[in-house]
Amino acid sequence: MKGWMGKSRILFTLSLLMLFLAGCGDPQLSALQPKGEGADTIYDLMMLSVIIMVFVGVVVMVIYFFVLIRYRQKKDQEDFIPKQVEGNKFLEFLWTIVPIILLVVLAVPTVQKTFMLADTTPPEDKKDEAITIEVTGKQYWWHYNYKGQEIQTSQDLYIPTGERVYLKLTAGDVIHSFWVPSIAGKMDTNPGKNENEMFLHAYEEGVYQGKCAELCGPSHSLMDFKVVAVSNEEFDQWVEDMKNVNTDATPESQSAQEGKELFQEKNCMACHAVGSSPAAVGPNLTAFGDRDKIAGILDNDKENLIDWLQHPEKIKPGNKMTGKYGNTDAENPLTDEEASKIADYLLQLKPSEITPEDAQ
């Protein structure tokens, strides 16, 4: 008896712990709090399937307890043998037809919504205004090319609210999967010419967390990004600011000026572009100072940036910057002073007044 009571307490404690932990997490990284058309559609289908499963479970349990109580063995009937029944056409018909009906109830809206989500063709009257972005997944970051806008950027994807933004997705190395749980479903990005398409439609302003949902290497779990949904007016302003980036501008501080020179001397420009250059071996750094994360995971401050510049492999194993142009794994590692100056240069790259803070 004591052993049974002990196991019950453990089971009860674990159940409470699971219930408590279920409430933890980032609301902007949850498919159960939809903030966009795609996520809303998926959520509705999930709820429909849950309702069907709960209904089936309740019916089964009601029948189970009814039979358990109604036909239990009674006193003085230990030797009683009930009437033996073989086959019941009505019951056989019922448990064949009911599952078929439930499957149809689930299948029809699922197929309907699947085709709706797969429709990535802009309406005829909005084809010229539709925003199309080419998204490329790479180990372990994301690159964005705004078609027709001459804007190249990485990691933070800016979109306007209240309208569909069309994405064309590919990969630059291995298979990745683009997923923003709060506003859309997930879509694989494949190397080569196999281009997938989807759309994002955010209902309201916000910074929505994104993840790579396909195992792609040792830092797969660190391949984070953000979708920054702003008002249409703010998005137009951001586009204008990004189009007019002056890559030749001289930084205000002396340290940042020297950092820019070091950035060029160390050949960082071979991988990282500033401006609308299509070079994308490494992330585009045009709006680096506006991001709130470094490499998608570290808070964007000088201390973390210096650590990233000098020890990228420690922070994000398998990244392409390891052993290149000055970090500790290279032949001529950056000194603390050099890393500090480059950090000052990168942190002042703020071409637009529209930042993730405006969406929060």
C-alpha positions in Angstrom: 0.0 0.0 0.0 2.8 2.4 0.9 4.6 1.7 -2.3 1.5 2.4 -4.3 0.9 5.7 -2.4 4.5 6.7 -3.1 4.2 6.1 -6.8 1.0 8.1 -6.9 2.7 11.1 -5.2 5.5 11.0 -7.7 3.1 10.8 -10.6 1.0 13.7 -9.2 4.1 15.8 -8.7 5.4 15.1 -12.3 1.9 16.0 -13.7 1.9 19.3 -11.8 5.5 20.0 -13.1 4.5 19.3 -16.7 1.5 21.5 -16.4 3.6 24.3 -14.9 6.3 24.0 -17.6 3.7 24.0 -20.3 3.2 27.7 -19.5 6.9 28.6 -20.0 8.3 29.9 -23.3 8.3 32.8 -25.6 4.8 33.7 -26.8 6.3 34.9 -30.1 7.6 31.4 -30.7 4.4 29.5 -30.2 2.1 28.1 -32.7 -0.7 28.1 -30.1 -0.8 31.9 -30.1 -1.3 32.7 -33.8 -0.6 36.3 -35.0 -0.8 35.7 -38.7 -2.9 34.2 -41.4 -0.9 31.0 -41.9 -0.5 30.3 -38.2 -4.2 31.0 -37.6 -5.2 28.5 -40.3 -2.9 25.8 -38.9 -4.2 26.5 -35.4 -7.8 26.1 -36.5 -7.0 22.7 -38.0 -5.2 21.7 -34.9 -8.2 22.6 -32.8 -10.6 20.7 -35.1 -8.4 17.6 -34.8 -8.2 18.0 -31.0 -12.0 18.4 -30.7 -12.5 15.2 -32.8 -10.0 13.3 -30.7 -11.5 14.5 -27.4 -15.0 13.5 -28.7 -13.8 10.0 -29.6 -12.0 9.7 -26.3 -15.0 10.8 -24.3 -17.4 8.4 -26.2 -15.0 5.5 -25.7 -14.6 6.2 -22.0 -18.4 6.6 -21.4 -19.0 3.2 -23.1 -16.1 1.7 -21.2 -17.4 2.8 -17.8 -21.0 1.9 -18.7 -20.1 -1.6 -19.6 -17.8 -1.9 -16.6 -20.6 -0.9 -14.2 -23.7 -2.3 -16.0 -22.2 -5.8 -16.6 -20.0 -6.2 -13.6 -20.2 -9.5 -11.7 -22.8 -9.3 -9.0 -23.0 -11.2 -5.7 -24.4 -14.8 -5.9 -23.8 -14.7 -9.7 -20.3 -16.2 -9.7 -21.4 -19.1 -11.9 -23.8 -17.1 -14.0 -23.1 -17.2 -17.8 -24.7 -14.3 -19.7 -26.4 -14.8 -23.1 -23.7 -15.2 -25.7 -24.1 -12.8 -28.7 -22.2 -13.2 -31.9 -22.2 -10.3 -34.3 -24.3 -7.2 -34.3 -24.9 -5.6 -37.7 -26.0 -2.2 -36.3 -22.9 -1.9 -34.1 -20.6 -3.0 -37.0 -22.3 -0.5 -39.2 -22.0 2.2 -36.6 -18.3 1.8 -35.8 -17.5 1.7 -39.6 -19.5 4.8 -40.6 -18.7 7.0 -37.6 -14.9 7.0 -38.2 -15.5 7.6 -41.9 -17.6 10.7 -41.1 -15.0 12.0 -38.6 -12.2 11.5 -41.2 -14.3 13.4 -43.8 -14.9 16.2 -41.3 -11.2 16.5 -40.7 -10.0 15.9 -44.3 -12.2 18.4 -46.2 -11.0 21.6 -44.4 -7.5 20.2 -44.2 -7.3 19.8 -48.0 -9.1 23.1 -48.5 -6.6 25.0 -46.2 -3.6 23.2 -47.7 -4.4 24.5 -51.1 -5.1 28.0 -49.7 -1.7 28.1 -48.0 0.0 26.8 -51.2 -1.5 29.7 -53.2 1.4 32.1 -53.5 0.2 34.0 -56.5 -0.6 37.7 -55.8 -4.0 38.9 -56.8 -4.2 40.4 -60.3 -4.9 43.9 -59.0 -1.9 43.8 -56.6 0.7 42.0 -58.7 2.7 45.2 -59.2 2.6 46.1 -55.5 3.2 42.7 -54.0 6.4 42.4 -51.9 8.5 39.4 -52.9 11.6 38.4 -50.9 14.2 35.8 -51.9 15.2 33.9 -48.7 18.4 31.8 -48.6 19.2 29.6 -45.7 22.9 29.0 -44.9 24.8 27.5 -42.1 23.7 29.0 -39.7 22.0 32.2 -40.8 19.4 33.7 -43.2 19.9 36.1 -46.1 17.1 38.2 -47.7 16.9 39.8 -51.1 14.0 42.2 -51.6 13.2 41.8 -55.3 12.8 45.0 -57.1 13.9 47.0 -54.1 17.7 46.7 -54.3 17.8 45.7 -50.7 20.0 43.0 -49.3 20.0 42.1 -45.6 20.3 39.2 -43.2 18.8 37.8 -40.0 16.1 40.4 -39.3 13.3 40.2 -41.9 11.2 43.3 -42.1 7.7 43.1 -43.4 4.6 45.3 -43.4 1.5 44.2 -41.4 -1.9 43.6 -42.9 -0.8 42.1 -46.2 0.8 39.1 -47.7 4.5 39.1 -48.3 5.6 36.4 -50.7 8.8 34.4 -50.1 10.9 32.4 -52.5 13.1 30.0 -50.5 16.3 28.2 -51.4 19.4 27.0 -49.5 23.1 27.8 -50.1 24.6 24.6 -48.7 22.3 22.0 -47.1 18.6 21.6 -46.5 17.1 24.0 -43.9 13.5 24.8 -42.9 12.2 28.3 -42.5 9.7 28.5 -39.6 8.0 31.4 -37.9 5.5 29.6 -35.6 3.5 32.7 -34.6 2.6 33.8 -38.1 3.1 31.0 -40.6 3.9 27.3 -41.1 7.3 25.9 -42.0 8.8 25.4 -45.4 12.0 23.6 -46.4 14.8 25.4 -48.3 16.7 23.2 -50.7 20.0 23.7 -52.4 20.1 24.2 -56.1 17.3 25.4 -58.3 14.5 23.7 -56.3 12.7 26.8 -55.1 9.9 26.6 -52.6 7.3 29.4 -52.0 5.2 30.6 -49.1 3.7 33.8 -47.8 3.8 35.7 -44.5 0.9 37.7 -43.3 1.2 39.3 -39.9 -2.0 40.7 -38.4 -0.2 43.1 -36.0 3.1 44.7 -35.3 5.6 42.7 -33.4 9.0 40.9 -33.4 8.3 37.2 -34.2 10.9 34.6 -33.4 12.0 32.2 -36.2 13.8 28.9 -36.2 15.4 26.5 -38.6 13.3 23.3 -38.3 15.6 21.0 -40.2 18.7 19.4 -38.7 21.5 21.1 -40.7 24.7 20.8 -38.6 26.2 21.2 -35.1 24.7 24.7 -34.7 21.2 23.9 -36.0 19.6 24.8 -32.8 21.3 28.2 -32.9 20.0 29.1 -36.3 17.6 31.7 -35.0 16.2 34.8 -36.8 13.4 37.4 -36.4 10.6 38.7 -38.5 10.0 42.3 -37.7 6.4 43.3 -38.6 5.9 47.1 -38.7 3.1 49.4 -40.0 3.0 50.1 -43.7 4.2 53.6 -43.2 7.2 52.4 -41.1 8.0 49.7 -43.7 8.0 52.3 -46.5 10.4 54.4 -44.4 12.6 51.5 -43.7 12.8 50.6 -47.4 13.7 54.2 -48.3 16.4 54.3 -45.6 17.9 51.0 -46.8 17.9 52.1 -50.4 19.9 55.2 -49.5 22.6 53.6 -47.4 25.9 55.5 -47.8 28.6 52.8 -47.6 31.3 55.5 -47.9 30.1 57.5 -44.9 32.8 58.2 -42.3 31.9 57.0 -38.8 31.7 59.7 -36.2 34.1 58.3 -33.6 37.8 57.8 -34.2 37.6 54.2 -32.9 34.9 53.4 -35.4 36.8 55.0 -38.2 39.8 52.8 -37.4 37.5 49.8 -37.1 36.2 50.4 -40.6 39.8 50.5 -41.9 40.5 47.2 -40.0 37.3 45.7 -41.4 38.7 46.3 -44.9 42.3 45.4 -44.1 41.3 42.1 -42.5 39.4 41.3 -45.8 36.1 41.0 -43.9 34.4 42.5 -47.0 35.2 39.3 -48.9 32.3 37.6 -47.0 30.3 40.4 -45.5 28.6 43.1 -47.5 27.5 46.5 -46.3 24.8 48.0 -48.5 23.0 46.4 -51.5 25.9 44.2 -52.7 24.7 40.7 -53.5 27.8 39.2 -51.9 26.5 36.7 -49.3 29.2 34.3 -48.2 28.5 35.7 -44.7 25.6 37.7 -43.3 24.9 41.2 -44.7 25.9 43.7 -42.1 24.1 46.8 -43.4 21.8 47.2 -40.4 24.0 45.3 -37.9 23.7 48.0 -35.2 19.9 47.8 -35.3 19.7 44.1 -34.5 19.2 43.0 -30.9 21.1 39.8 -31.4 24.6 38.8 -32.6 24.7 35.6 -34.7 21.0 35.2 -33.8 21.7 34.3 -30.2 23.8 36.8 -28.3 22.6 40.2 -27.0 23.9 42.8 -29.3 26.4 44.7 -27.1 30.1 45.4 -27.5 31.3 42.8 -25.0 29.5 40.0 -26.8 30.5 41.2 -30.2 34.2 41.2 -29.3 33.8 37.7 -27.9 32.1 36.6 -31.2 34.8 38.2 -33.4 37.5 36.4 -31.4 35.9 33.1 -30.5 33.2 32.3 -33.1 33.7 28.5 -32.9 33.1 28.6 -29.1 29.7 30.3 -29.6 28.5 28.7 -32.8 30.3 25.5 -33.7 30.8 24.7 -37.4 30.3 28.3 -38.6 32.1 29.5 -41.7 33.9 32.4 -39.9 36.0 30.1 -37.8 39.7 30.3 -38.8 39.1 33.3 -41.1 40.6 36.8 -40.9 41.7 37.3 -37.4 39.8 35.2 -34.9 41.6 33.0 -32.4 41.6 30.0 -34.8 43.3 32.1 -37.6 47.1 32.5 -38.2 47.0 36.2 -37.1 44.3 36.5 -34.5 42.7 39.9 -33.7 44.1 41.7 -30.7 41.7 42.9 -28.1 42.2 46.5 -29.4 41.5 45.5 -33.0 38.4 43.6 -32.0 37.2 46.6 -30.0 37.6 49.0 -32.9 35.8 46.7 -35.3 33.0 46.2 -32.8 32.7 50.0 -32.6 32.4 50.2 -36.4 29.8 47.5 -36.6 27.6 48.7 -33.8 27.2 52.2 -35.4 25.8 50.6 -38.6 22.3 52.0 -38.1 20.9 53.1 -41.5 17.3 53.4 -40.4 15.3 54.9 -37.6 12.9 51.9 -37.9 14.2 49.2 -35.6 12.8 46.1 -33.9 12.0 48.3 -30.9 9.4 50.1 -33.1 7.5 46.8 -33.6 7.4 45.8 -29.9 
